[in-house]
């Protein structure tokens, strides 16, 4: 049983609540002790021949204590889970702040799926750790000492035996802690790899299908899913070993205590009634360990998820802000790169090698060059997503390192080639430029960006949901919304990063008009591959191999043999070829009317966003899940058989214990019963381990299949279906939702059959001995069996809402991670 000091550090601020939860748990445990002591006393009175009138008060007290114990257990559970929810909320906030602090430079080097898995599913998995495992661990450590103190008052030697067994069951599994941590990390890496590849797959499904590569992606996901299955089973192996040790120590400890106590009764050193009380309390002294064992699996998954959390918190930001409070007054919008050398972290390729250039206030400068010459890196350096390896960058004569990040990003607006639009309305996306902008200011920015007229044609106008990454808009429409966003921000420095490279000629004219308005009275840096974007610039810089190799106006550069001239000639040929190809496509495949119809159908499609948790009631859902499990009926039957044998072994412990007591009462030999008790006690632990291993092996194999089937279904529905869905939610289905189904496959199906078969068998056998005793027990068994169906509709409704909230969270996390550059640049963190 592991106690993670680092996870404990996340509980700062709610440790009082955790202590209170543990306190309530200890009271519940104490009530459990009193309950069993009363029952032992009651049985002793019955054996001594007391009348029913003399037993009324003990029965009443026992019933009252049982009721109070149930209430305290419920109180403890609710308090613990509320505390866990507070920790989760706080932890997600800290993780988000850390990712923002690490910046786009860090996020760009990570896989979105991995980061989102940690933010959503990883923190969710910690809920059980904080809500159940951690309080139960503390209770398990304290309760045996309390019970020992009481049992020692009755009989010290037996108390010592029970205490040793309790601490063996609690501490022995910690011997595998180091190995457990290692394989937990491996599982977390396998889980992150699957999630990342799944997200890449669904976000690129249109491309995969167009190139006929869906099968290769499915094969990759199969490989990732099998790796996840194997790493999970390794984690389960150590977990199951811990369970086996715990179960065996509990069973053998209880048997040893009873056996030694029986000999003490035989020798006249202990009363039979005292042994009965100790026997009943012996059940309770091990209860906290059994309760801990039941949440051990969730604790294991939580510890595995924690590895991803640690990875983010351990990361160091690429850029350190030493002057966060500094704000330079009257900062002139001029830019200077002085002998700047730069290469990306963990890459040997030199992007900039002694780069020098200056831009004066109000000047419009273009930067051109072949792909990979370092144009976009200039933007990242100006926004301080990265720092140069050598040299300095200044704005208004002030080194960027001496200006706060907020002020730097407040001075600069950027319009990217692949501008990121967030799932939401057109209004919300424009408003990113300035959160407190009025409706009139948003409209004016849209008018200047040449997007207002289009927006007014939409049924919901500026309230229209545009889908993830603006999927329901054309490239030109997305670009104009980005321009409106930059207009609204109204910064003195403007950077256009390939802003026209992905639009056609018709859109280029409209967007160029909007850009001309945007560039007015601003210091403008235009980074372009398409040279038509920079012809009007006062000065053009030509980059080659990380340096400025040519500088001048378009007229100056075009009239001499130069790299610029070669680039221009190359682009003229490319334009002619593209025009020829486009003309052929238009005549053969599609016409303008068809394009308009396609655009209109996309705009008219509902954007539901997340998938609603509806369509099946709980009966239909169980039948559907059972359909999936039927191909694995062999393992299911094996798990069922081990479960039945395990329960019978536990019943055998009680039966042989009772037979030993009866033999003591009658003064007969009990060695045979004691031997049988030790055997069934040992078997109960082994059988529980076998049942758990077979059930989980079946469950995790099923999960691997389900994950692949989710992608296969999406592949059939794509790309039209993805217009209406959010990829973060779809990733959540294949990771978190499928993971939750494991509980049904591993912890519900076979145990339900066992829980029906065993009580029916017990009632039947008991009825042959005493019909009235069986009849008295029957209502209580029925109450337990029917309780899961009480308020089923409300439980299902709340569960659906929780699932949808998790889907929204996953989708929002994807938007946040993949749009972090826009969030940081527009100061919207």
KAMO-V17689 format. One record per residue. N is the residue number from 1. SS is DSSP state (H for helix, E for strand, L for the rest). PHI is phi in degrees with one decimal (none if undefined). BURIAL is b if it has 16 or more other ideal C-beta (glycine too) atoms within 10 Angstrom, else e. Layout:
N:SS:PHI:BURIAL, N:SS:PHI:BURIAL
This chain:
1:L:none:b, 2:L:-101.0:b, 3:L:-113.8:e, 4:L:-89.1:b, 5:H:-61.3:e, 6:H:-69.6:e, 7:H:-64.8:b, 8:H:-62.4:e, 9:H:-64.1:e, 10:L:-72.8:b, 11:L:-88.4:b, 12:L:-57.6:e, 13:L:102.6:e, 14:L:-127.0:b, 15:H:-66.5:e, 16:H:-63.2:e, 17:H:-66.2:b, 18:H:-63.9:b, 19:H:-61.5:e, 20:H:-65.2:b, 21:H:-62.9:b, 22:H:-65.7:b, 23:H:-60.0:b, 24:H:-63.4:b, 25:H:-63.2:b, 26:H:-67.8:b, 27:H:-61.6:b, 28:H:-61.6:b, 29:H:-66.1:b, 30:H:-63.4:b, 31:H:-63.3:b, 32:H:-64.5:b, 33:H:-63.2:b, 34:H:-61.2:b, 35:H:-57.2:b, 36:H:-73.3:b, 37:H:-63.4:b, 38:H:-65.1:b, 39:H:-65.8:b, 40:H:-62.8:b, 41:H:-62.8:b, 42:H:-63.2:b, 43:H:-65.2:b, 44:H:-61.0:b, 45:H:-64.2:b, 46:H:-63.4:e, 47:H:-64.5:e, 48:L:-83.7:e, 49:L:87.6:e, 50:L:-70.2:e, 51:L:-79.2:e, 52:H:-63.6:e, 53:H:-62.5:e, 54:H:-74.3:e, 55:H:-95.1:e, 56:H:-60.5:e, 57:H:-65.1:e, 58:H:-58.2:b, 59:H:-63.9:e, 60:H:-62.2:e, 61:H:-62.8:e, 62:H:-62.1:b, 63:H:-64.1:e, 64:H:-63.5:e, 65:H:-64.7:b, 66:H:-61.0:b, 67:H:-63.3:e, 68:H:-63.2:e, 69:H:-63.1:b, 70:H:-61.6:e, 71:H:-64.6:e, 72:H:-67.6:b, 73:H:-62.6:b, 74:H:-63.9:e, 75:H:-60.8:b, 76:H:-62.4:b, 77:H:-61.8:b, 78:H:-65.9:e, 79:H:-64.4:b, 80:H:-64.3:b, 81:H:-72.1:b, 82:H:-64.5:e, 83:H:-61.4:b, 84:H:-61.2:b, 85:H:-62.8:e, 86:H:-63.7:e, 87:H:-63.5:b, 88:H:-59.5:b, 89:H:-60.7:e, 90:H:-65.1:b, 91:H:-66.2:b, 92:H:-62.7:b, 93:H:-64.4:e, 94:H:-63.7:e, 95:H:-64.1:b, 96:H:-62.1:b, 97:H:-60.4:e, 98:H:-65.3:b, 99:H:-64.4:b, 100:H:-65.1:b, 101:H:-64.5:e, 102:H:-68.5:b, 103:H:83.1:b, 104:H:-59.4:b, 105:H:-60.2:b, 106:H:-76.4:b, 107:H:-59.8:b, 108:L:-67.3:e, 109:L:-95.1:e, 110:L:-108.0:b, 111:L:-92.6:b, 112:H:-55.8:b, 113:H:-59.4:b, 114:H:-66.3:b, 115:H:-65.3:b, 116:H:-66.9:b, 117:H:-59.0:b, 118:H:-69.5:b, 119:H:-61.6:b, 120:H:-103.3:b, 121:H:-68.3:b, 122:H:-60.9:b, 123:H:-68.6:b, 124:H:-63.5:b, 125:H:-65.0:b, 126:H:-76.8:b, 127:H:-59.0:b, 128:H:-68.1:b, 129:H:-60.0:b, 130:H:-77.7:b, 131:H:-83.4:b, 132:H:-125.5:b, 133:H:-63.4:b, 134:H:-64.4:b, 135:H:-60.2:b, 136:H:-66.7:b, 137:H:-63.1:b, 138:H:-67.7:b, 139:H:-65.2:b, 140:H:-63.4:b, 141:H:-77.0:b, 142:H:-97.9:b, 143:H:-61.0:b, 144:H:-56.0:b, 145:H:-64.7:e, 146:H:-64.3:e, 147:H:-68.4:b, 148:H:-58.9:b, 149:H:-59.6:e, 150:H:-75.9:b, 151:H:-65.9:b, 152:H:-61.2:e, 153:H:-64.7:e, 154:H:-85.4:b, 155:L:-160.0:b, 156:H:-67.6:e, 157:H:-58.7:e, 158:H:-64.5:b, 159:H:-60.3:b, 160:H:-63.1:e, 161:H:-60.5:b, 162:H:-65.0:b, 163:H:-66.3:b, 164:H:-61.3:b, 165:H:-61.4:b, 166:H:-63.7:b, 167:H:-74.8:b, 168:H:-62.9:b, 169:H:-65.1:b, 170:H:-85.3:b, 171:H:-99.3:e, 172:H:-57.6:b, 173:H:-62.5:b, 174:H:-68.5:e, 175:H:-64.2:e, 176:H:-98.9:b, 177:H:-59.8:b, 178:H:-63.1:e, 179:H:-66.5:e, 180:H:-61.8:b, 181:H:-63.4:b, 182:H:-62.9:e, 183:H:-75.1:b, 184:H:-64.0:b, 185:H:-64.2:b, 186:H:-63.5:b, 187:H:-65.6:b, 188:H:-61.4:b, 189:H:-66.8:b, 190:H:-66.4:b, 191:H:-65.0:b, 192:H:-65.8:b, 193:H:-64.0:b, 194:H:-63.3:b, 195:H:-60.0:b, 196:H:-65.1:b, 197:H:-68.2:b, 198:H:-65.6:b, 199:H:-62.9:b, 200:H:-56.9:b, 201:H:-63.9:b, 202:H:-73.7:b, 203:H:-74.8:b, 204:L:-114.1:e, 205:H:-62.1:b, 206:H:-59.8:e, 207:H:-67.2:e, 208:H:-58.9:b, 209:H:-68.6:e, 210:H:-66.5:e, 211:L:-101.5:e, 212:L:64.8:e, 213:L:-110.2:e, 214:H:-61.3:b, 215:H:-63.5:e, 216:H:-64.6:e, 217:H:-68.1:b, 218:H:-62.4:b, 219:H:-61.8:e, 220:H:-64.7:b, 221:H:-66.5:b, 222:H:-59.6:e, 223:H:-60.4:e, 224:H:-63.2:b, 225:H:-66.0:b, 226:H:-66.3:e, 227:H:-61.5:b, 228:H:-65.1:b, 229:H:-59.6:b, 230:H:-65.2:e, 231:H:-67.4:b, 232:H:-65.5:b, 233:H:-67.1:b, 234:H:-65.0:b, 235:H:-62.5:b, 236:H:-64.6:b, 237:H:-60.6:b, 238:H:-68.0:b, 239:H:-63.7:b, 240:H:-66.4:b, 241:H:-61.8:b, 242:H:-62.2:b, 243:H:-62.2:b, 244:H:-61.2:b, 245:H:-62.9:b, 246:H:-61.7:b, 247:H:-62.6:b, 248:H:-66.5:b, 249:H:-62.5:b, 250:H:-64.0:b, 251:H:-66.3:b, 252:H:-66.7:b, 253:H:-61.6:b, 254:H:-65.2:b, 255:H:-65.5:b, 256:H:-64.2:b, 257:H:-62.5:b, 258:H:-64.9:b, 259:H:-61.8:b, 260:H:-66.3:b, 261:H:-63.8:b, 262:H:-62.7:b, 263:H:-65.8:e, 264:H:-69.2:b, 265:H:-65.3:b, 266:H:-62.3:e, 267:L:-86.0:e, 268:L:78.7:e, 269:L:-92.6:e, 270:L:-150.4:b, 271:L:-77.8:e, 272:H:-62.8:b, 273:H:-61.8:b, 274:H:-63.0:b, 275:H:-63.4:b, 276:H:-63.0:b, 277:H:-63.2:b, 278:H:-65.2:b, 279:H:-60.2:b, 280:H:-67.5:b, 281:H:-70.9:b, 282:H:-60.4:b, 283:H:-62.5:b, 284:H:-76.5:b, 285:H:-64.6:b, 286:L:-96.6:b, 287:H:-58.9:b, 288:H:-58.2:b, 289:H:-69.2:b, 290:H:-67.2:e, 291:H:-63.8:b, 292:H:-64.5:b, 293:H:-61.7:b, 294:H:-67.6:e, 295:L:-102.0:b, 296:H:-64.8:b, 297:H:-62.6:b, 298:H:-64.4:b, 299:H:-64.1:b, 300:H:-62.0:b, 301:H:-64.0:b, 302:H:-64.2:b, 303:H:-64.2:b, 304:H:-64.8:b, 305:H:-65.3:b, 306:H:-62.3:b, 307:H:-61.9:b, 308:H:-67.6:b, 309:H:-63.9:b, 310:H:-60.9:e, 311:H:-59.5:b, 312:H:-69.5:b, 313:H:-68.2:e, 314:H:-78.7:e, 315:L:-67.6:e, 316:L:-104.0:e, 317:L:-64.1:e, 318:L:-72.0:b, 319:L:-122.9:b, 320:L:-100.3:e, 321:L:-95.2:b, 322:L:-96.2:e, 323:L:-131.0:e, 324:L:-63.1:e, 325:L:-90.3:e, 326:L:-73.9:e, 327:L:-134.7:e, 328:L:-76.8:b, 329:L:-74.8:e, 330:L:51.5:e, 331:L:-74.0:b, 332:L:-72.9:e, 333:L:-79.0:b, 334:L:-117.7:b, 335:E:-126.7:b, 336:E:-143.0:b, 337:E:-105.2:b, 338:E:-117.2:b, 339:E:51.9:e, 340:E:-83.1:b, 341:E:-117.7:e, 342:E:-154.6:b, 343:L:-142.9:b, 344:L:-70.3:b, 345:L:-55.5:e, 346:L:67.1:e, 347:L:-127.0:e, 348:L:-87.7:e, 349:L:-64.5:e, 350:L:-86.0:e, 351:L:-82.2:b, 352:E:-122.5:b, 353:E:-127.7:e, 354:E:57.0:e, 355:E:-80.6:b, 356:E:-131.7:e, 357:E:-168.1:b, 358:E:-134.2:e, 359:E:-129.4:b, 360:L:-81.9:e, 361:L:-56.8:e, 362:L:79.4:e, 363:L:-82.4:b, 364:E:-110.7:b, 365:E:-123.1:b, 366:E:-103.5:b, 367:E:-124.0:b, 368:E:-129.3:b, 369:L:160.9:b, 370:L:-68.2:e, 371:L:-58.3:e, 372:L:85.6:e, 373:L:-83.6:b, 374:L:105.7:b, 375:H:-65.4:b, 376:H:-66.2:b, 377:H:-65.4:b, 378:H:-61.4:b, 379:H:-62.7:b, 380:H:-63.5:b, 381:H:-72.6:b, 382:H:-65.8:b, 383:L:-82.8:b, 384:L:58.9:b, 385:L:-73.5:b, 386:L:-138.1:b, 387:L:-109.7:b, 388:L:-67.0:b, 389:L:-71.7:e, 390:E:-139.6:e, 391:E:85.8:b, 392:E:-140.6:e, 393:E:-124.0:b, 394:E:-127.7:b, 395:E:-123.0:b, 396:L:61.7:b, 397:L:80.8:e, 398:E:-105.4:b, 399:E:-60.2:e, 400:H:-56.0:b, 401:H:-68.7:b, 402:H:-103.2:e, 403:L:-116.5:b, 404:L:-64.8:b, 405:H:-60.6:b, 406:H:-59.9:e, 407:H:-69.0:b, 408:H:-57.2:b, 409:H:-76.6:b, 410:H:-74.5:b, 411:H:-82.4:b, 412:E:-124.2:b, 413:E:-115.9:b, 414:E:-127.1:b, 415:E:-116.9:b, 416:E:-89.8:b, 417:L:-63.5:b, 418:L:-110.8:e, 419:L:-52.5:b, 420:L:-90.5:b, 421:L:-105.8:b, 422:L:-92.7:b, 423:L:-61.6:b, 424:L:160.3:b, 425:E:-89.0:b, 426:H:-60.6:b, 427:H:-60.5:b, 428:H:-63.4:b, 429:H:-70.0:b, 430:H:-69.4:b, 431:H:-67.1:b, 432:L:-57.6:b, 433:L:-62.5:b, 434:L:-160.3:b, 435:L:-63.0:e, 436:L:-91.8:e, 437:L:-67.4:b, 438:L:-80.5:e, 439:H:-61.6:e, 440:H:-65.7:e, 441:H:-66.7:b, 442:H:-64.7:b, 443:H:-63.4:b, 444:H:-61.3:b, 445:H:-64.4:b, 446:H:-66.8:b, 447:H:-63.0:b, 448:H:-65.8:b, 449:L:-90.0:b, 450:L:62.1:b, 451:L:-115.8:b, 452:H:-60.1:b, 453:H:-60.3:e, 454:H:-64.4:b, 455:H:-60.5:b, 456:H:-68.2:e, 457:L:-81.2:e, 458:L:-82.8:e, 459:L:-55.8:e, 460:L:-100.8:e, 461:H:55.0:e, 462:H:-71.6:b, 463:H:-90.6:e, 464:L:-68.9:b, 465:E:-76.9:b, 466:L:-100.5:b, 467:L:81.7:b, 468:H:-66.7:b, 469:H:58.5:b, 470:H:65.6:b, 471:L:-62.8:b, 472:L:-88.7:b, 473:L:-112.3:b, 474:L:-76.6:b, 475:H:-60.7:b, 476:H:-65.5:b, 477:H:-67.4:b, 478:H:-62.4:b, 479:H:-64.8:b, 480:H:-70.2:b, 481:H:-65.7:b, 482:H:-63.3:b, 483:H:-66.1:b, 484:H:-60.8:b, 485:H:-61.6:b, 486:H:-67.8:b, 487:H:-61.3:b, 488:H:-67.5:b, 489:H:-67.9:b, 490:L:58.0:e, 491:L:-86.5:b, 492:L:-72.2:b, 493:E:-113.7:b, 494:E:-121.8:b, 495:E:-121.9:b, 496:E:-108.4:b, 497:E:-100.6:b, 498:L:54.2:b, 499:L:-67.2:b, 500:L:-117.8:b, 501:L:-72.8:b, 502:L:-110.5:e, 503:L:-120.1:b, 504:L:-80.5:e, 505:H:-63.1:e, 506:H:-65.0:e, 507:H:-68.2:b, 508:H:-58.4:b, 509:H:-64.1:e, 510:H:-64.9:b, 511:H:-70.1:b, 512:H:-62.2:b, 513:H:-59.9:e, 514:H:-64.3:b, 515:H:-66.4:b, 516:H:-60.3:e, 517:H:-67.5:e, 518:H:-66.0:b, 519:H:-78.3:b, 520:L:-60.0:e, 521:L:61.4:e, 522:L:-126.8:b, 523:E:-75.5:b, 524:E:-124.4:b, 525:E:-118.4:b, 526:E:-108.5:b, 527:E:-99.3:b, 528:E:-144.2:b, 529:L:-94.3:b, 530:L:-78.8:b, 531:H:-68.5:b, 532:H:-61.6:e, 533:H:-73.3:b, 534:L:-114.0:b, 535:L:-57.6:e, 536:L:-84.4:e, 537:L:-67.1:b, 538:L:-67.5:e, 539:E:-148.0:b, 540:E:-122.6:b, 541:E:-105.5:b, 542:E:-105.6:b, 543:E:-96.5:b, 544:E:-153.9:e, 545:L:55.5:e, 546:L:79.4:b, 547:E:-133.2:b, 548:E:-82.5:b, 549:E:-105.8:e, 550:E:-144.5:b, 551:E:-151.6:e, 552:E:156.3:b, 553:L:-78.5:e, 554:H:-58.5:b, 555:H:-62.2:e, 556:H:-68.7:e, 557:H:-77.1:b, 558:H:-74.4:b, 559:L:-91.0:e, 560:L:-139.0:e, 561:L:-69.2:e, 562:L:-156.7:b, 563:H:-61.3:b, 564:H:-60.2:b, 565:H:-62.0:e, 566:H:-62.8:e, 567:H:-61.9:b, 568:H:-64.9:b, 569:H:-61.2:e, 570:H:-60.9:e, 571:H:-72.3:e, 572:H:-62.8:e, 573:H:-63.5:e, 574:H:-62.5:e, 575:H:-65.0:e, 576:H:-64.4:e, 577:H:-64.4:e, 578:H:-64.7:e, 579:H:-63.2:e, 580:H:-63.5:e, 581:H:-64.4:e, 582:H:-61.0:e, 583:H:-62.7:e, 584:H:-64.4:e, 585:H:-62.4:e, 586:H:-64.5:e, 587:H:-78.9:e, 588:H:-95.9:e, 589:L:-102.0:e, 590:L:-153.7:e, 591:L:-121.1:e, 592:H:-61.0:e, 593:H:-63.5:e, 594:H:-64.6:e, 595:H:-58.4:e, 596:H:-62.0:e, 597:H:-65.2:e, 598:H:-63.0:e, 599:H:-59.6:e, 600:H:-67.3:e, 601:H:-64.9:e, 602:H:-67.0:b, 603:H:-66.5:b, 604:H:-80.3:e, 605:L:-64.4:e, 606:L:-67.1:e, 607:L:-109.6:b, 608:L:-69.1:e, 609:E:81.9:b, 610:L:-82.4:b, 611:L:-81.8:b, 612:L:-72.8:e, 613:L:-85.3:b, 614:L:-151.5:e, 615:L:108.3:e, 616:L:-131.1:e, 617:L:-83.5:e, 618:H:-65.3:e, 619:H:-67.0:e, 620:H:-62.4:e, 621:H:-64.1:e, 622:H:-63.2:e, 623:H:-62.6:e, 624:H:-65.2:e, 625:H:-66.6:b, 626:H:-65.2:e, 627:H:-61.6:e, 628:H:-70.6:e, 629:H:-87.2:b, 630:H:-58.8:e, 631:H:-60.6:e, 632:H:-108.3:b, 633:H:-62.2:e, 634:H:-61.6:e, 635:H:-66.2:b, 636:H:-61.8:b, 637:H:-64.1:e, 638:H:-62.2:b, 639:H:-62.3:b, 640:H:-62.2:b, 641:H:-63.3:b, 642:H:-61.8:b, 643:H:-63.5:b, 644:H:-63.7:b, 645:H:-63.8:b, 646:H:-63.7:b, 647:H:-65.7:b, 648:H:-61.9:b, 649:H:-65.1:b, 650:H:-65.6:b, 651:H:-63.8:e, 652:H:-59.3:b, 653:H:-59.0:b, 654:H:-67.6:e, 655:H:-64.8:e, 656:H:-68.4:b, 657:H:-62.5:b, 658:H:-64.6:e, 659:H:-65.6:b, 660:H:-64.3:b, 661:H:-61.9:b, 662:H:-62.9:e, 663:H:-63.9:b, 664:H:-63.1:b, 665:H:-63.3:e, 666:H:-88.6:e, 667:L:73.2:e, 668:L:-100.6:e, 669:L:-72.6:e, 670:L:-127.7:b, 671:H:-61.5:e, 672:H:-63.6:e, 673:H:-63.5:b, 674:H:-66.5:b, 675:H:-62.3:e, 676:H:-62.3:b, 677:H:-62.3:b, 678:H:-63.3:b, 679:H:-64.9:e, 680:H:-69.1:b, 681:H:-63.8:b, 682:H:-67.7:b, 683:H:-63.3:b, 684:H:-59.8:b, 685:H:-68.3:b, 686:H:-64.1:b, 687:H:-65.7:b, 688:H:-64.7:b, 689:H:-62.9:b, 690:H:-64.3:b, 691:H:-60.2:b, 692:H:-63.8:b, 693:H:-64.8:b, 694:H:-64.4:b, 695:H:-62.9:b, 696:H:-72.9:b, 697:H:-59.9:b, 698:H:-63.3:b, 699:H:-63.3:b, 700:H:-73.3:b, 701:H:-66.1:b, 702:H:-63.7:b, 703:H:-62.2:b, 704:H:-60.1:b, 705:H:-67.3:b, 706:H:-61.9:b, 707:H:-63.1:b, 708:H:-67.7:b, 709:H:-65.5:e, 710:H:-61.4:b, 711:H:-67.4:b, 712:H:-58.9:e, 713:H:-65.9:e, 714:H:-63.5:b, 715:H:-62.5:b, 716:H:-69.7:e, 717:H:-83.9:e, 718:L:-73.2:b, 719:L:-92.3:e, 720:H:-59.0:e, 721:H:-62.3:e, 722:H:-69.8:b, 723:H:-62.1:b, 724:L:-100.6:b, 725:E:-123.7:b, 726:L:-110.4:b, 727:H:-65.5:b, 728:H:-63.1:b, 729:H:-67.0:b, 730:H:-64.3:b, 731:H:-65.2:b, 732:H:-62.2:b, 733:H:-64.6:b, 734:H:-75.6:b, 735:H:-110.5:b, 736:H:-65.3:b, 737:H:-65.8:b, 738:H:-64.1:b, 739:H:-60.7:b, 740:H:-68.0:e, 741:H:-63.5:b, 742:H:-54.1:b, 743:H:-62.4:e, 744:H:-68.0:b, 745:H:-67.2:b, 746:H:-94.4:b, 747:H:-119.6:b, 748:L:-122.2:b, 749:H:-59.1:b, 750:H:-63.2:b, 751:H:-58.1:b, 752:H:-64.8:b, 753:H:-61.5:b, 754:H:-62.3:b, 755:H:-69.6:b, 756:H:-88.9:e, 757:H:-64.1:e, 758:H:-64.1:b, 759:H:-60.6:b, 760:H:-62.0:e, 761:H:-64.0:e, 762:H:-62.9:e, 763:H:-61.8:e, 764:H:-63.2:e, 765:H:-63.9:e, 766:H:-63.9:b, 767:H:-65.1:e, 768:H:-71.8:e, 769:H:-90.3:e, 770:L:-149.0:e, 771:H:-60.5:e, 772:H:-69.1:e, 773:H:-66.3:e, 774:H:-64.4:b, 775:H:-65.8:e, 776:H:-67.8:e, 777:H:-78.2:b, 778:H:-57.1:e, 779:H:-58.7:e, 780:H:-70.1:e, 781:H:-64.8:e, 782:H:-64.9:e, 783:H:-62.2:e, 784:H:-64.9:e, 785:H:-67.8:e, 786:H:-90.0:e, 787:H:-58.7:e, 788:H:-63.3:e, 789:H:-91.5:e, 790:L:-71.1:e, 791:L:55.2:e, 792:H:-59.7:e, 793:H:-62.7:e, 794:H:-66.6:e, 795:H:-61.3:e, 796:H:-64.0:b, 797:H:-63.8:e, 798:H:-64.9:e, 799:H:-62.9:e, 800:H:-64.3:e, 801:H:-63.9:e, 802:H:-64.7:e, 803:H:-65.1:b, 804:H:-66.8:b, 805:H:-64.3:e, 806:H:-65.0:b, 807:H:-63.8:b, 808:H:-61.2:b, 809:H:-64.0:b, 810:H:-62.8:b, 811:H:-64.3:b, 812:H:-65.5:b, 813:H:-64.4:b, 814:H:-61.2:b, 815:H:-56.0:b, 816:H:-66.2:b, 817:H:-66.5:b, 818:H:-76.9:b, 819:L:-108.2:b, 820:H:-63.2:b, 821:H:-63.3:b, 822:H:-67.8:b, 823:H:-60.6:b, 824:H:-70.0:b, 825:H:-62.5:b, 826:L:-98.6:b, 827:L:54.2:e, 828:L:-111.1:b, 829:L:-63.4:e
